[in-house]
């Protein structure tokens, strides 16, 4: 069993190997697929410096637009799918002589989806290697991670696994919509049809495990055609995603080991 990290930027030879236990046949490709953060009382420059994109300030500034939302009006900056949102009033009322990205904002949001993280990996910035170094936000700045998705792509490994999992859940579920475990039971749900997805846990909770047929996403049901995928049309490709939110995400990523300090 060969285990590697592979993203859509494999075309740019961004690829690493991991010494995980071997499985029988196939490949597993792990990566972080989503990260979101909230920063308080700091500057956008501090946020961009942390993700090593401070050389692209001009590109972010040129992309800005104003958006209204549930939390009020905000400035949005997007570059290569890296999205930064900042409280509109703080930037609007600031000293006009202060560069926009040097203004201290009470609330900054950073969104790194799959394409944004692939872009960072193409620059040699991988959050798995970054080891979640706490950003330098000065004396008053704070931050926390609000979501982290770990994705594991299983390619040509036990092609019937997902079907067997669905059969097990359907045949062993309780009336409550849960499936029994050794000493408890866990909530589950299914989405079938043009997709094949298993959810273990609550979609509104802080912990959720998703297992779905990733290859099926490359099938056009209207045309009856497969589009090209990054793994070269494997026999099977399913993804298992572990989604964590808020304290569960932050604690996992930024808590240090008491013995090693790492």
URLIN-V548311 format. One record per residue. N is the residue number from 1. SS is DSSP state (@ for helix, = for strand, . for the rest). PHI is phi in whole degrees, -180 to 180 (* if undefined). D_FIRST is the distance of its C-alpha to the first C-alpha in Angstrom with 2 decimals. Layout:
n=N ss=SS phi=PHI d_first=D_FIRST
n=N ss=SS phi=PHI d_first=D_FIRST
This chain:
n=1 ss=. phi=* d_first=0.00
n=2 ss== phi=-99 d_first=3.79
n=3 ss== phi=-120 d_first=6.43
n=4 ss== phi=-139 d_first=9.90
n=5 ss== phi=-98 d_first=13.31
n=6 ss=. phi=-142 d_first=14.91
n=7 ss=. phi=-128 d_first=18.41
n=8 ss=@ phi=-62 d_first=21.14
n=9 ss=@ phi=-86 d_first=22.13
n=10 ss=@ phi=-59 d_first=19.22
n=11 ss=@ phi=-60 d_first=22.19
n=12 ss=@ phi=-102 d_first=23.63
n=13 ss=. phi=63 d_first=20.64
n=14 ss=. phi=-91 d_first=20.11
n=15 ss=. phi=-155 d_first=16.46
n=16 ss== phi=-134 d_first=14.88
n=17 ss== phi=-115 d_first=11.73
n=18 ss=. phi=-125 d_first=11.15
n=19 ss=. phi=-91 d_first=10.32
n=20 ss=. phi=-88 d_first=9.06
n=21 ss=. phi=-62 d_first=7.97
n=22 ss=. phi=-78 d_first=4.55
n=23 ss=. phi=-112 d_first=4.82
n=24 ss=. phi=-82 d_first=5.81
n=25 ss=. phi=78 d_first=5.33
n=26 ss=. phi=76 d_first=6.05
n=27 ss== phi=-139 d_first=5.97
n=28 ss== phi=-128 d_first=8.03
n=29 ss== phi=-122 d_first=11.06
n=30 ss== phi=-93 d_first=13.57
n=31 ss== phi=-164 d_first=17.20
n=32 ss== phi=-85 d_first=20.70
n=33 ss== phi=-110 d_first=22.38
n=34 ss== phi=-152 d_first=25.93
n=35 ss== phi=-141 d_first=28.26
n=36 ss== phi=-134 d_first=31.99
n=37 ss== phi=-139 d_first=34.61
n=38 ss== phi=-120 d_first=38.33
n=39 ss== phi=-117 d_first=40.43
n=40 ss== phi=-127 d_first=44.02
n=41 ss=. phi=56 d_first=46.92
n=42 ss== phi=-148 d_first=45.24
n=43 ss=. phi=-110 d_first=45.18
n=44 ss=@ phi=-65 d_first=42.87
n=45 ss=@ phi=-59 d_first=42.75
n=46 ss=@ phi=-66 d_first=41.28
n=47 ss=@ phi=-67 d_first=38.54
n=48 ss=@ phi=-65 d_first=37.76
n=49 ss=@ phi=-64 d_first=37.85
n=50 ss=@ phi=-63 d_first=35.22
n=51 ss=. phi=-93 d_first=32.73
n=52 ss=. phi=62 d_first=33.95
n=53 ss=. phi=-119 d_first=35.69
n=54 ss=@ phi=-69 d_first=39.24
n=55 ss=@ phi=-80 d_first=39.73
n=56 ss=@ phi=-114 d_first=39.59
n=57 ss=@ phi=-58 d_first=42.49
n=58 ss=@ phi=-61 d_first=44.51
n=59 ss=@ phi=-65 d_first=41.89
n=60 ss=@ phi=-66 d_first=41.63
n=61 ss=@ phi=-62 d_first=45.42
n=62 ss=@ phi=-69 d_first=45.91
n=63 ss=. phi=-96 d_first=43.70
n=64 ss=. phi=-69 d_first=45.48
n=65 ss== phi=-151 d_first=47.10
n=66 ss== phi=-102 d_first=48.72
n=67 ss== phi=-136 d_first=47.38
n=68 ss=. phi=-96 d_first=48.97
n=69 ss=. phi=-154 d_first=46.95
n=70 ss=. phi=-62 d_first=47.17
n=71 ss=. phi=-97 d_first=47.33
n=72 ss=. phi=101 d_first=49.98
n=73 ss=. phi=-73 d_first=50.13
n=74 ss== phi=-147 d_first=47.53
n=75 ss== phi=-88 d_first=46.71
n=76 ss== phi=-121 d_first=43.32
n=77 ss== phi=-126 d_first=41.65
n=78 ss== phi=-132 d_first=38.62
n=79 ss== phi=-141 d_first=36.94
n=80 ss=. phi=49 d_first=33.68
n=81 ss=. phi=71 d_first=33.04
n=82 ss== phi=-81 d_first=33.55
n=83 ss== phi=-114 d_first=36.32
n=84 ss== phi=-122 d_first=38.91
n=85 ss== phi=-120 d_first=41.73
n=86 ss== phi=-135 d_first=44.83
n=87 ss== phi=-58 d_first=47.93
n=88 ss=@ phi=-64 d_first=50.49
n=89 ss=@ phi=-63 d_first=53.62
n=90 ss=@ phi=-63 d_first=52.51
n=91 ss=@ phi=-75 d_first=52.01
n=92 ss=@ phi=-68 d_first=55.07
n=93 ss=. phi=-93 d_first=57.46
n=94 ss=. phi=-74 d_first=56.29
n=95 ss=. phi=-58 d_first=58.47
n=96 ss=. phi=-63 d_first=58.38
n=97 ss=. phi=-85 d_first=58.37
n=98 ss=. phi=-89 d_first=55.02
n=99 ss=. phi=-54 d_first=51.96
n=100 ss=@ phi=-53 d_first=50.09
n=101 ss=@ phi=-80 d_first=46.83
n=102 ss=@ phi=-102 d_first=48.78
n=103 ss=. phi=-82 d_first=50.33
n=104 ss=. phi=-73 d_first=49.30
n=105 ss== phi=-112 d_first=48.10
n=106 ss=. phi=-71 d_first=48.04
n=107 ss=. phi=-151 d_first=44.97
n=108 ss== phi=-129 d_first=42.15
n=109 ss== phi=-114 d_first=39.03
n=110 ss== phi=-120 d_first=35.82
n=111 ss== phi=-120 d_first=33.39
n=112 ss== phi=-122 d_first=30.00
n=113 ss=. phi=-84 d_first=28.20
n=114 ss=@ phi=-59 d_first=25.03
n=115 ss=@ phi=-69 d_first=26.93
n=116 ss=@ phi=-65 d_first=28.73
n=117 ss=@ phi=-68 d_first=25.64
n=118 ss=@ phi=-63 d_first=24.12
n=119 ss=@ phi=-63 d_first=27.47
n=120 ss=@ phi=-62 d_first=27.37
n=121 ss=@ phi=-63 d_first=23.92
n=122 ss=@ phi=-66 d_first=25.48
n=123 ss=. phi=-93 d_first=28.07
n=124 ss=. phi=86 d_first=25.60
n=125 ss=. phi=-107 d_first=26.28
n=126 ss=. phi=-122 d_first=23.26
n=127 ss=@ phi=-65 d_first=24.21
n=128 ss=@ phi=-65 d_first=21.06
n=129 ss=@ phi=-79 d_first=22.41
n=130 ss=@ phi=-62 d_first=25.97
n=131 ss=. phi=57 d_first=25.52
n=132 ss=. phi=57 d_first=28.24
n=133 ss=. phi=-68 d_first=31.22
n=134 ss=. phi=-65 d_first=34.37
n=135 ss=. phi=-68 d_first=36.50
n=136 ss=. phi=-86 d_first=39.93
n=137 ss=. phi=-114 d_first=42.33
n=138 ss=. phi=78 d_first=45.49
n=139 ss=. phi=-78 d_first=47.53
n=140 ss=. phi=-112 d_first=47.68
n=141 ss=. phi=-70 d_first=44.56
n=142 ss== phi=-135 d_first=41.96
n=143 ss== phi=-157 d_first=38.72
n=144 ss== phi=-155 d_first=36.13
n=145 ss== phi=-82 d_first=32.89
n=146 ss== phi=-105 d_first=33.53
n=147 ss== phi=-162 d_first=30.09
n=148 ss== phi=-144 d_first=26.44
n=149 ss== phi=-114 d_first=23.60
n=150 ss== phi=-98 d_first=19.97
n=151 ss== phi=-114 d_first=17.77
n=152 ss== phi=-127 d_first=14.11
n=153 ss== phi=-90 d_first=13.17
n=154 ss== phi=-101 d_first=10.81
n=155 ss== phi=-111 d_first=10.69
n=156 ss=. phi=54 d_first=10.61
n=157 ss=. phi=-118 d_first=9.11
n=158 ss=. phi=45 d_first=11.92
n=159 ss=. phi=-55 d_first=14.68
n=160 ss=. phi=-92 d_first=17.39
n=161 ss=@ phi=-58 d_first=16.34
n=162 ss=@ phi=-65 d_first=18.95
n=163 ss=@ phi=-63 d_first=21.65
n=164 ss=@ phi=-67 d_first=21.22
n=165 ss=@ phi=-64 d_first=21.49
n=166 ss=@ phi=-62 d_first=24.62
n=167 ss=@ phi=-60 d_first=26.10
n=168 ss=@ phi=-63 d_first=25.67
n=169 ss=@ phi=-65 d_first=27.39
n=170 ss=@ phi=-68 d_first=30.15
n=171 ss=@ phi=-89 d_first=30.85
n=172 ss=@ phi=-125 d_first=30.83
n=173 ss== phi=-76 d_first=32.36
n=174 ss=. phi=-91 d_first=35.61
n=175 ss=. phi=-58 d_first=38.74
n=176 ss=. phi=-76 d_first=38.18
n=177 ss=. phi=81 d_first=35.08
n=178 ss== phi=-116 d_first=32.82
n=179 ss== phi=-118 d_first=30.21
n=180 ss== phi=-70 d_first=30.60
n=181 ss=. phi=-111 d_first=28.25
n=182 ss=. phi=-62 d_first=28.82
n=183 ss=. phi=-123 d_first=31.83
n=184 ss=. phi=-161 d_first=32.38
n=185 ss== phi=-146 d_first=31.69
n=186 ss== phi=-126 d_first=30.13
n=187 ss== phi=-70 d_first=31.47
n=188 ss== phi=-143 d_first=29.52
n=189 ss== phi=-151 d_first=30.37
n=190 ss== phi=-128 d_first=29.16
n=191 ss== phi=-129 d_first=29.79
n=192 ss=. phi=-124 d_first=29.58
n=193 ss=. phi=116 d_first=31.10
n=194 ss=. phi=-81 d_first=30.21
n=195 ss=. phi=-145 d_first=27.29
n=196 ss=. phi=-140 d_first=25.09
n=197 ss== phi=-133 d_first=24.80
n=198 ss== phi=-114 d_first=24.69
n=199 ss== phi=-114 d_first=26.32
n=200 ss== phi=-116 d_first=26.16
n=201 ss== phi=106 d_first=28.99
n=202 ss=. phi=-91 d_first=31.97
n=203 ss=. phi=-68 d_first=31.75
n=204 ss=. phi=-101 d_first=34.69
n=205 ss=. phi=-88 d_first=33.36
n=206 ss=. phi=-87 d_first=31.74
n=207 ss== phi=-135 d_first=28.35
n=208 ss== phi=-149 d_first=26.59
n=209 ss== phi=-113 d_first=23.19
n=210 ss== phi=-113 d_first=22.66
n=211 ss== phi=-134 d_first=20.21
n=212 ss== phi=-149 d_first=20.98
n=213 ss== phi=-80 d_first=20.27
n=214 ss=. phi=-70 d_first=19.90
n=215 ss=@ phi=-62 d_first=20.08
n=216 ss=@ phi=-62 d_first=23.44
n=217 ss=@ phi=-69 d_first=24.88
n=218 ss=@ phi=-97 d_first=24.86
n=219 ss== phi=-105 d_first=27.06
n=220 ss== phi=-91 d_first=30.82
n=221 ss=. phi=-68 d_first=32.53
n=222 ss=. phi=-71 d_first=35.92
n=223 ss=. phi=-96 d_first=35.09
n=224 ss=. phi=68 d_first=32.47
n=225 ss== phi=-129 d_first=30.23
n=226 ss== phi=-95 d_first=26.72
n=227 ss=. phi=-95 d_first=26.62
n=228 ss=. phi=-69 d_first=24.13
n=229 ss=. phi=-115 d_first=21.04
n=230 ss=. phi=-72 d_first=18.98
n=231 ss=. phi=-105 d_first=15.84
n=232 ss=. phi=74 d_first=17.89
n=233 ss=. phi=57 d_first=18.67
n=234 ss=. phi=-73 d_first=15.42
n=235 ss=. phi=-65 d_first=16.04
n=236 ss=. phi=-146 d_first=15.29
n=237 ss== phi=-156 d_first=14.98
n=238 ss== phi=-121 d_first=16.01
n=239 ss== phi=-119 d_first=16.58
n=240 ss== phi=-112 d_first=17.22
n=241 ss== phi=-117 d_first=19.90
n=242 ss== phi=-108 d_first=21.52
n=243 ss== phi=-105 d_first=25.07
n=244 ss== phi=-121 d_first=27.43
n=245 ss== phi=-127 d_first=31.07
n=246 ss=@ phi=52 d_first=33.86
n=247 ss=@ phi=-60 d_first=33.96
n=248 ss=@ phi=-64 d_first=30.54
n=249 ss=@ phi=-68 d_first=29.03
n=250 ss=@ phi=-65 d_first=31.31
n=251 ss=@ phi=-63 d_first=30.91
n=252 ss=@ phi=-65 d_first=27.12
n=253 ss=@ phi=-82 d_first=27.21
n=254 ss=@ phi=-119 d_first=30.29
n=255 ss=. phi=-78 d_first=30.83
n=256 ss=. phi=-90 d_first=30.53
n=257 ss=. phi=-68 d_first=29.26
n=258 ss=. phi=-65 d_first=32.53
n=259 ss=. phi=-88 d_first=31.57
n=260 ss=. phi=-96 d_first=29.83
n=261 ss=. phi=77 d_first=31.52
n=262 ss=. phi=-115 d_first=28.30
